[in-house]
Amino acid sequence: MLKLKGARRLEKSRFFPYFSRYKKEFKYFAILGLGSNIEPEKKRFDALFRKFIDDKRIKILETSPFLINEAFGFKAQKDFTNAIMLVQTNLHARAFLKVLLFYELKFKRKRTFKNAPRTLDLDLLYFSRKVKRDRWCEVPHRGVKERISVILPLGLIKGL
């Protein structure tokens, strides 16, 4: 078996992995990074999936299986559960990022210190081949090409 530094194992749930067809009425594609290391991570991701399904601004196209990997930055914490989600939206990048921050708050995300344990971390990794860098929004997301928590699940998305 191939060993990757920091990667522990892949796991599945009801909605991870998932695949659907794209809709022509949505203008943009976005790749999201999902992360959590406060239990119950998988149930929380499934609950987020259901919230996104009900949100008319978002169309879920595909999700990766979960990657369980060691924490980075602040190492003295539980392993992280990460996944990738490919979605469509009609919102532009900054507006979509605000929606993601709203969902983080809805799932009780608290920012106590850099790389702290979290209930839900939603990162806008890529947005329709666009590059955007300002105070509020950075796309592609910083460090996206170096993190195993992104690279491995991204490689498991078939629609890319």
Secondary structure, DSSP 4 states (H G I P E B T S, - for coil): ----TTEEEEE--SSSSEE----TT--EEEEEEEEE-SS-HHHHHHHHHHHHHH-TTEEEEEEPPEEEE---SS-SSPPEEEEEEEEEESS-HHHHHHHHHHHHHHTT----STT---S-EEEEEEETT--EESSS-EESPTTTTT-HHHHHHHHT-TT-
